């Protein structure tokens, strides 16, 4: 299965959902001027890390976001990996990734499992408990949010269940850019899968963000990489390559999980 992918590497207006909804609408329209199968947005694209105001600006049960992404998916006939948003579920605020298919249906929701204490996520957000695994056009994918990529066992829990590509959405800071690139490449190599990683650019009051959104193939080769400014990164992936690489070096067949306790 082949997919044409566009990653929306954008700056985010700090704590201004209306401004961010407007620019996402414009950027998706621009990305879909050429044939596209999947659009990917970054982490917390509607609010940024305005954590202290989340009770006021988080989307209640993601209703506004879902309606917005459904409309865009239908209009452009494109699947949308909707980055992540601050989602007020009533019992707390979650960092939620939502996937909408081109028919406007919600096919997946994942709440960030690993909260990043260095940026105070644990003080304002609740940790999710759901799997990142989902199916799209008969292919199996997984979704991860930023800090999740530092936990290889969490990624492997999805690739052992068939995930052929990992979507990563992030607000990864510039001081740790080297970690971003190294971890993404390592996750692709050790899981013999595509890694499709959309980061933001720009700054908020406390952080400068790295950009360098990337698409990496199952050999760990970089298919496409953005710089440190706003851009729409384009790449094509062919999931047959995952099958080929996994046959060439059969790490999944050679695993000995009974010893990994």
Protein Blocks (a to p, Z undefined) as FASTA:
>chain_A
ZZddddddddddehilklmmmmmmmmmmmmmmpccfbdcddehklnojalklmmmmpcgh
hlmmmmmmmmmmmmnopacdehjadddehjaccdddddddfkopafbdcddfbdcfknom
mmmpccdfbdfbdceehiacdddehjlmmmmklmmmmmmnopabdcddddddfklmmmmm
mmmmmmmmmnopaddddddedjdfkbccekjpacddfkopafbdcdfbdcdddddddfkl
mmmmmmmmcmklmpcfklmZZ
